[in-house]
């Protein structure tokens, strides 16, 4: 069963790659065959096997021989592993439904520094319907980020981060939302220091925060109870 779920996740991840690309190009991802971003040649089934095609084709398009980005197999693997890990962790099925939205947000914000409304709003609706008791946590989390946006005049956070924080509150509730936010700020700060140290960023550079918030969600989902109990016992 784990293998089936993992393989299904790989297939979903392949579809998410298409969604991410077409969202940026403002194209419909519900119609039309997949094609090479460089030569526009329509891809055949042999070119679309998750992960395997990337390895078989040696990271090159079968038609124009241009190199294929590593993010394609990584998205597929991440989706497969998250699906399998959710199954092993006995998480509710609603989390499976939200994983694709969270992965798109992670990759899209990382690449384009933007959280698309076409993704965040449906995710909020799904989470709100099945976790309606978590509204207070969602409002508090969103309010906290709204305060950061107002104080910094949009320099620290963006409007998309407010929406994502609201989604986090709906998905996690209290006290897991606190752990998720703490994890996001800690990992974001560490990564920022590393990037500055490596010369990839400066102190004034913008770093998308959405990926760290998404990472915080999964940390809270998979290890939230254990980490919170460890902290309480430590006190």
Secondary structure, 3 states (H helix, E strand, C coil): CHHHHHHHHHHHHHHHHHHHHHHHHCCCCCCCCCECCCCCCECCHHHCCCCHHHHHCCCECCCCCCECCCHHHHHHHHHHHHHHHHHHCCCCHHHHHHHHHHHHHHHHHHHHCCCCHHHHHHHHHHHHHHCHHHHHHHHHHHHHHHHHHHHHCCCCCCHHHHHHHHHHHHHHCCCHHHHHHHHHHHHHHHHHHHHHHCCCCCCCCCCCCHHHHHHHHHHHHHHHHHHHHHHHHHC
